[in-house]
Amino acid sequence: MMIQLSVFLDDRPGVLAKFIKLLMDNKIFIRALTVAKTSEYGLLLVLVDKPEQTVSLLEEKDYLLSTTDVIAIKLNDKPNALYQIPKTLGDNKINIDYCYSTLVKDDSMLIVRVEDDIIEEAVKILQKNGFSIIV
């Protein structure tokens, strides 16, 4: 499993770039990133290589954030990989709350969020069905 940071950003030009630069300046590598927009703010879902250090840094800089456990699943080069993961979980009665992917060659992954009380079960099912979990 990995720790996902949910960071609330002002919905203004340049704010995302400033956030990314802060991480870069502190040698924190972004492994996955997705941004959602609401009427009031931007919500950034991000996986980083140093989550604890990132949380401390962002709290020090007064960012509003929370953390969530997610499952990062390595995608293989098979065309049906994005289908097989939700099918496997669904066949085992595990609902996906949300997901997003990185499709960078040689390091692509699907990030999946399921309920906290079944996350360990979901990991075991995925591993049993041949999926590689990234930690």
WOWOHU-V90796 format. One record per residue. N is the residue number from 1. RES is the residue in three letters. SS is DSSP state (H for helix, E for strand, L for the rest). Layout:
n->[N:N]
res->[RES:RES]
ss->[SS:SS]
This chain:
n->[1:2:3:4:5:6:7:8:9:10:11:12:13:14:15:16:17:18:19:20:21:22:23:24:25:26:27:28:29:30:31:32:33:34:35:36:37:38:39:40:41:42:43:44:45:46:47:48:49:50:51:52:53:54:55:56:57:58:59:60:61:62:63:64:65:66:67:68:69:70:71:72:73:74:75:76:77:78:79:80:81:82:83:84:85:86:87:88:89:90:91:92:93:94:95:96:97:98:99:100:101:102:103:104:105:106:107:108:109:110:111:112:113:114:115:116:117:118:119:120:121:122:123:124:125:126:127:128:129:130:131:132:133:134:135]
res->[MET:MET:ILE:GLN:LEU:SER:VAL:PHE:LEU:ASP:ASP:ARG:PRO:GLY:VAL:LEU:ALA:LYS:PHE:ILE:LYS:LEU:LEU:MET:ASP:ASN:LYS:ILE:PHE:ILE:ARG:ALA:LEU:THR:VAL:ALA:LYS:THR:SER:GLU:TYR:GLY:LEU:LEU:LEU:VAL:LEU:VAL:ASP:LYS:PRO:GLU:GLN:THR:VAL:SER:LEU:LEU:GLU:GLU:LYS:ASP:TYR:LEU:LEU:SER:THR:THR:ASP:VAL:ILE:ALA:ILE:LYS:LEU:ASN:ASP:LYS:PRO:ASN:ALA:LEU:TYR:GLN:ILE:PRO:LYS:THR:LEU:GLY:ASP:ASN:LYS:ILE:ASN:ILE:ASP:TYR:CYS:TYR:SER:THR:LEU:VAL:LYS:ASP:ASP:SER:MET:LEU:ILE:VAL:ARG:VAL:GLU:ASP:ASP:ILE:ILE:GLU:GLU:ALA:VAL:LYS:ILE:LEU:GLN:LYS:ASN:GLY:PHE:SER:ILE:ILE:VAL]
ss->[L:E:E:E:E:E:E:E:E:E:L:L:L:L:H:H:H:H:H:H:H:H:H:H:H:L:L:L:L:E:E:E:E:E:E:E:E:L:L:L:E:E:E:E:E:E:E:E:L:L:H:H:H:H:H:H:H:H:H:H:L:L:L:E:E:E:E:E:E:E:E:E:E:E:L:L:L:L:L:L:H:H:H:H:H:H:H:H:H:H:H:L:L:L:L:L:L:E:E:E:E:E:L:L:L:L:L:L:E:E:E:E:E:L:L:H:H:H:H:H:H:H:H:H:H:H:H:H:L:L:L:L:E:E:L]
